[in-house]
Amino acid sequence: MRHDNTALRQCFDVEIYLPALAAPASWTALFGNRNPVELEIGTGRGRFLIDAAGKYPDVNFLGVEVSLKWMRVAKGRIEEAGLTNIRLARTEAAHFFDRYVPSGSLRAVHCYFPDPWPKRRHAKRRLFRWEMGNRFARCLAPGGRILVATDQDDYFNQILGVLDEETAFRRLFTGTVSISTLPRTHFEEKYLAEGRSIHRAEFHRA
Ligand SMILES: C[S@@+](CC[C@H](N)C(=O)[O-])C[C@H]1O[C@@H](n2cnc3c(N)ncnc32)[C@H](O)[C@@H]1O
C-alpha cells in the first residue's frame, strides 16, 4: 500500500514559525504530546534526526539549524519520511536556547561535528564557549545528557573544558569508539570513510 503523508502534512508543520512560538515555548503544545524532548544543534541534512526519530517514536526531536539551505534539505527529507515527532527551527542555537527553551525541559542535547573554525582569529565563532555550558545546564532536566562528536583535536579539548567547567555536569564517557545505539550523522559517515579519528563525549546533568 502506498504510504500517503498528505494528511500528516496538513496537521502540523515540521518547520517552526518562530514569530508565532511562545517564548519560552511549550513543547507539549508544539508536539501535541508530553513525550521527552531531545534537541540537536546543527542538524545539517537531517540524517541523525530522521534515523533517531524513526527509531524512537516516543521521543520528540527538535533540530536547530542556522542555515536556510540545510534546514530546507532536512525539512524535505523529514516530510518525505512522514515522521511526526520532529520539528525544526531555522535560527542560531544560542538565541533559540535563550529565548525559547524552558528551564529543565530537555532530556538530551546532541551536537555532532559543530563547525570547527580552525583559524585562531575565528575561534570566537565556535559554538562551545563557556556560556554554552551555562545554557545546557539551565535547559537540561536532571539526569539529562549532552552528546558531542568532532574530528578536531583542539576543539574537542575546548568542548571538554567548557563542559567540565559546569559543576552540574559529570563526564560519563570520552573516547573514539562509536556509541553503538546512536544513528550516524552525515559528517560522521564521511569522516569515517576518510579514516579520520572521531572524538566523542557524553556528559550527564546531575
Ligand atoms: C559541520 S556541519 C555538521 C552537520 C551534522 N551535525 C552532521 O554531523 O552531519 C555543522 C552544522 O551546524 C550548523 N550551525 C553552525 N553554527 C550554528 C549555530 N550557531 N546554530 C545552529 N546551527 C549551526 C551549520 O549550518 C551546519 O549545518
The ligand as a Gaussian input file, in Angstrom:
#p B3LYP/6-31G(d) Opt

LIG

0 1
 C       29.754000      20.591000      10.025000
 S       28.019000      20.681000       9.928000
 C       27.502000      19.184000      10.776000
 C       26.095000      18.765000      10.395000
 C       25.576000      17.489000      11.098000
 N       25.524000      17.673000      12.540000
 C       26.425000      16.285000      10.762000
 O       27.154000      15.808000      11.639000
 O       26.355000      15.809000       9.615000
 C       27.618000      21.930000      11.137000
 C       26.180000      22.397000      11.036000
 O       25.906000      23.283000      12.116000
 C       25.181000      24.408000      11.624000
 N       25.456000      25.514000      12.561000
 C       26.625000      26.160000      12.719000
 N       26.531000      27.087000      13.692000
 C       25.266000      27.001000      14.176000
 C       24.561000      27.691000      15.186000
 N       25.156000      28.655000      15.913000
 N       23.264000      27.367000      15.419000
 C       22.662000      26.393000      14.689000
 N       23.284000      25.697000      13.710000
 C       24.573000      25.986000      13.456000
 C       25.742000      24.611000      10.228000
 O       24.884000      25.374000       9.397000
 C       25.880000      23.160000       9.767000
 O       24.695000      22.666000       9.178000

